[in-house]
């Protein structure tokens, strides 16, 4: 049973700040230049907490000091009553507006082996250490985890739609033009409906694996320090989570294409691939991407840009799904064997280029993009030697892998849009 509960959120006062100026992307999707831009946008921008300025460990103390100052000045105020916070995002994706609705809650933490709060992706130790230092200093969940739950009767989804017809309590438009709106929900019947909907399901983490791991480590650290006085209901036992029904039509997962450094390219790539794939030359990356997407449910299909010269485009279509399954590592489940990103690694990148999971994680030979155009330009402009276009992972695949007790390699999923930082914070002080 998944336990969530309403909480007294710490929120920006819309009379003191402008929403557009203060929300920020999560810490792990912005580079140094973007962070500087966010810092300059407003002295109250959430990036001052999420990506604080300062050298070494000083930055964590700076974040804590900034947070305390904002609370003292009234830029941030704590709600008097516990609430769930319904959150709507409207983003333009491939030229069309997509609406996604979730809600923020405190979610009880569980280790993965308990099967209640399930990860789907591996984490990196350095990122966990960074987020642990931040939560120690601020004692606040600055940015949320993103979790999917099953809502077969659409009870939660229908209520979120109804609430979104009301006037929001906070709204903002970010630098990309995506729109964000928030409602505080305190009515007992509505709180009960959302609580019960989530309780009937386990939760699969969509985004925020490092934040989840960090919250677990911080919980255990606090429990060890408290000893016998630890009850299990302290604030550290919960994490700020954006909860979304898994079948929400706005739950968009973008593809993550691979840009590979491989000089010189191996000889006879097409011949070496021909045992598993039919190799077909096409006229353009756009045509190839259309063919790849048409086979999103199988057979496994990739596009290769630059296999025989910078302007070449080839389609790789599996000759037999059974042959692909047989080529995958024996010790993993069928859901993992059917992940396109992992199939590409195991049947193409590793045997042809020596790029295995460890090399992928290291990040020095493979870069990633969600844009077919960027992949094409990368090959034609010499930024990479060859690129592979890969279908997006589906939400059902994520839960199937989690059900099997496994995790996906990094850069297998890219949920879009990201949950903004700054819509609501979760202080761990009761």
N, C-alpha and C positions, 0 to 999 in steps of 0.2 A: 504493500500500500504506500503510495506517495503522499507525503504530508506537506501541505503548503499552508501558509497563514498570511493574513493581512498584516501590514506593518505601518508604523508612523514614518512615512518617507520624509527625507530631507530634500527640499525642492527650491529652485530659484523663485524669487518673488518677481512676477511679471511686471510689477509696478516699478521695480528697481533696475531690471535688466531687460534687454530685448532678446527673445528666444534665438533669433538668427545668429546673434553674436556669441552665444555661450555654449551651444551644443558642439560636440566634436566626434569624430570617428573613434573607434576603439584604438587602443595603443599600438596594436600590432599591424595596422594597415596604413600607417602614415610614416613617411620618412622625415629626416631632420628638417628639410626645407618646409614641408607642410606643417610640422610642429611649430616652427618659428612663425609661420603665417597665422596659425591659430592663436598663439600667444599674443601676437600683435593686434589681433582683432578686438580683444576686450581683456581688461585685467581680471575679468570674471569668467573667462572661457574655461570650460571643463578640462581642456588640455593642460592647464596649469597644475591640475591634480593627477590626471591620467599619464601625462608625459612631462613631469616637472623639470624645471631648469635646475642646474647645479652639477658639480663634479662629484663623481663617485657616490658614496652613501649620503652626501649632503642633500641630494635631490629629494630623498624621502622625507627628511626633516623639513625641507622647504614645502613639500606638499602638505604636510600636517599643519605647519604654521599658516599656510594660505587658507586651508579649510577652516581653521579656527577663526581667522580674521573675517572671512566671508560670513560666518555664522554670527560673529559679534557685530558686524556692520549691518546685518539684516538682509544681505543679498541672498542668503540661503536661510530658509525657515523650516522648522520641524512641524509637520502636521500634528494637530491635537488628537485626532482619532486614527486608529489603524484603518488601512484601506488597501484594496487592490487598485492598481493603476492600469487602466486600459490604454493601450498604445497603438495608434494607427500610423502606418507609413504609406506614402504614395510616392512611387518612384517610376521614372521613365526607363523602360527596358526594351531595347530593340524598337524604339519609336512608339511604344504604347505605354499608357499609364497602368501600373499594377498597384493594387491596394492590398495591404497585409495588416491583419489585426492580431495582437497578442495582448497579454497583460502581465504586469510585474507583480511578483509575490516573493515572500521568503519561502524557500524550499529546503526541507530538511536534507542534510548531507548524508550520503551513503557511500561506502567503498564500492568499487565496480563489482566485486565478487558477490555482493548482496543482491544484484540483479534488479535494483529499483531505479537508481540513477546511473544510466549506462553510457560510457563514452563510446565514440566510434573512431577516434583518431589518437595517435600517439602524441606525446608531448616532448619538449626539449628542456633539459635541466636548467639551463641559463635563464630561460623565460620564466620558469617557475620561481627561481630564486629572486628575480626582479620583482615579481608580483607579491611574493611573500614579504619582502622588505617594505613594500608600499602598504600592505594591509597592517603590518605591525606598527608602522608609523602613524597611519591615519585612523586605524580601527574603524574603517568604513569600506563597504563594497562600493568602489567608485563606478565601475562599469558592470553590466549584468552578464550572466551566462544566458545562453539561448537554448531552451529545451522544448522538445516536441512530445506531445502526449496524444493518445488515441481518444477520439471523440466521436464514436460511431453513430450516436443519435443526434449529433451536431447541437447538443445542448449548449455547450460553451460558445460555439461559433455563432449561434443565433443570438445569444445574449450580447456578445461583443458587437455584433452588427447593430443591435438595438441601442446600445449605449453610445455608439458612434454617431447616432443621429442628434445627440444633445450638443450643447455648446461646450467646447473643451475648456479646461482650466489652464492649459499651457499649449503653445504651438510655436513652431519654428520652421524655417526653410533653410536647408544647409547649402554649402557652396556648390553642390552639384544640381541644385534645384529640387531635390527630394523634399517632401513635406512630412512633418512630424506633428502629431497631435496627442494630447494626454487628457484623461479623465480620472478623477479620484472616485472610487466606488466604495461606499460605506454602508449601503442599504443591506440589512441582514439577509434578506432573501437572495439578493444577487451575489453576495459574498458566499452564501451556502451553495448556490448553484455551481459557481466556479470551483469551490473547494471540493465538492463531491465529484465533479467531472474529472478532475485531475487524480483524485484518490482512487478511482476505478482503473487507472492505467499506471504502467511504469513510465519513466521519462528517458528519452534518448537525447543526449547532448548534441545539439546541432553545431553550436559555436561556443567557444569559451572553455576549451579543455584545460588550458593552463590556469585559468581563474578557478575552475572547479578543483583541480589538483591542489592549488595553493590554499583554497578555503579548507579543504580536508586537512592539509598539513597544519594550518593555523589552528583549527579546531583541536587537533590532537596535541599540539604544543600547549594550548591553553588548558586543556584537560590535565595534562601532566603537571603543570604548574599549580593547578587548583587542588589536585589530589582527591581525597575523599569528599570534599565539598562539592564536587562536580555532579550536577543533577542530570545533565543531558538536555535541558531546556534552555540553556544559556544562548544568547544571540549568536555565538560563534558556531552553534550547531546548524545554522541555516545560512543560505547564500542567496543573494539577490538574483532572481532568474526571470527572464522574459519567457512566458509560457505560451505556446502556440499549438492549436490543433494540427495534427500531422496532415490532414487533408485540406487545410486552408489553401484556397486557390492562389493566394499571394505568396505562398512559400516557394520561392524561386531559388534553384541551385544552378549556378552558372558553370560552364565547362572551364577546365583549367588546362590549357594547351602547353606542351613541352617545347622549349627552345634549347637545343642541344649544342654544346661545344664538342666537336669531334674531328679535329684536324690531324691527319688527313682522313677523309671519309673511307670506311672500309670498301674494298673492291667488291664488285658484283653483289651489291645490296639486294637488288631485285631477285637475283637467283637464290640467294641465301634465305630470302623470305618466302620463296615460292612453295616450300613444303607445307606451310601453314596458311598462306594467304594467296589469293588471286591478286595479282598486281596489274593495275590498269592505269595508263597515262591519261590525264585529263587536261583541259585547256586552262583552268583557272582555279585559284583557291576557293572562290565563291561557289563554283560548281561542285568542287570536292566536299566542301563543308555541307552543302545541301544533301549530298549523297550520304555522308556520315550521319547526319541527323535523321535521315529517313530510316536508317537502320539502328535507331536508338534502342529498340527492343530486341535486336539481333538480326542477322549474325554480327559478331564483333567486327567493327569497321573503323579504320583510321585513315587520315590523309597524311601524306608525307610531302613536305615542301622542301625542295633542294636536294632530293636524292640523286638527281643526275644533272646538276647545274642549278644555279641560284634561282632560275625562273621555272624550274620543272615542278610539276604537281602530279602525284600519284595517289591512287586509291588502293588501300589494302583491305580486302574483304576476306574474312575467315572462310576457308574451304569447308571446314566442318567444326561445329561447336564442340563436338566430342573430342576432336583432336586438340583443340585449344585447352579444354579441361585437362586432358592428359598431359599437356605440356606445363601445366601449373604445378607448384609445389604440392607434394602429396599430403602434407600435414595440415592443410587449411580446408575450411568448409566450402561447400559449393557456392554459397553467396559471395564469399571472398574470391573464389575462382572466376566469378562472372563480372568482377569489377574491371571496367575498361582500363582505368589508369594502372591497375596492377597487372593486367594482361599485357599492356604495352611494356611495362618494366620487365616482366619475366620472359616475354617471347621476342622482344625487339631490342630494348635498350641494353639489357644485360648480355645476351649472346653476341650482339653485333658491336656494341660500343663499350662493354665492360662497365656499364652504369647500373649498379644494383641499388637496393634500398638505402644502404649506408651512404653511397655517393649522392643519391638524390637528397638525402637529409643534409648533407654537408653543404650543398648549394653552390658549388664552384663550377660545375659542368652543366647544370640544368637550371634554366630560368623558367618562369611561368607567366602566362598572360591569359586573360579571359577573352581577348580580342583576336579574331582571325586576321584582321588587318595588321595588327601589331606583329603577329607571327610571320605574316608574309613579308612585311617591311624588315623584320629582323633578319630573315634569310637573304633577301635581295640586297639589303644594305650592309651585310657582313657582320652584324651583331651576333649572329649565331650561324652555325654551319648547316643545320637541318632542323626542321620543326615538325612536330606531330600534332595534328588536330584530334581531340578526344571528346567523345560525348560526355555530357554532364552526368554525374551520379544522381540517381533518383532517391527520393526520401524513403521509399520502401526498401531499397537496397541498404540504406544506412541502418534501418531497424533490423533487417534480416541479419546483417553482420553482427550487430549488437546482440541479437538473440542467440547467435552462435558463440557469444563470449569472446569475440575477436575485435580487433581494432584495425582501421584502415591505415595505410601509409599517409604521411602528411601530403597536403596538396591534392587530396582526392575530392574534396568538396569545397565549394565557395558559395555560401549563402549570400544573397543580395536582395535588398540592401542590408548592411550591417545595422544592428541596434545602436542607436546613437548613445553616446555618453553625455550625461547631463540632464536627461529627462527626469530622473529621480535617483537619489543616492540612498544607501542603506547603512546608517550608523550602527555599530555593534555595541551600543551602550544602553540597551534595554528598550 
